[in-house]
Amino acid sequence: MQTEQLKQTARQALEDLKGVDIVEFDVRDMTSVTDVMLIASGTSDRHVKSLAGAVVMACKEAGVAPLGVEGESEGEWVLVDLGDVVVHVMQPRTREFYALEKLWSYTEEKREKSEQR
């Protein structure tokens, strides 16, 4: 499955279960770990677990089994590693604390500035 299709499958699963503030980052030029990062919030630990579970199920149905799923038991932050796409589902306070969007936005800005030189 192409990266774009995998990203859309995961994103649709998040949207279908009312994931909050879904953002995506193309990080292929910034890290060798993955190509795309999706970040979404759930409104409770149960919602976070359900969102992550929906991503796993949708991707399995599309023929892609996750390489790993971390944090399911707590439901504060669940990471679903799909290889070319990594999905972070977090409770709002956890998302605010770790500020992944700021980290990747800063890295992207830094890369763009160096390319302009």
VENWO-V301341 format. One record per helix or strand of 2 or more residues. SS is the DSSP state (helix for helix, strand for strand). FROM is the first residue (numbers start at 1). LEN is the number of residues. If there is no record, write none. Layout:
ss-><SS/SS>
from-><FROM/FROM>
len-><LEN/LEN>
This chain:
ss-><helix/strand/strand/helix/strand/strand/strand/helix/helix>
from-><3/20/36/45/68/77/85/92/100>
len-><14/7/7/17/3/5/7/7/17>
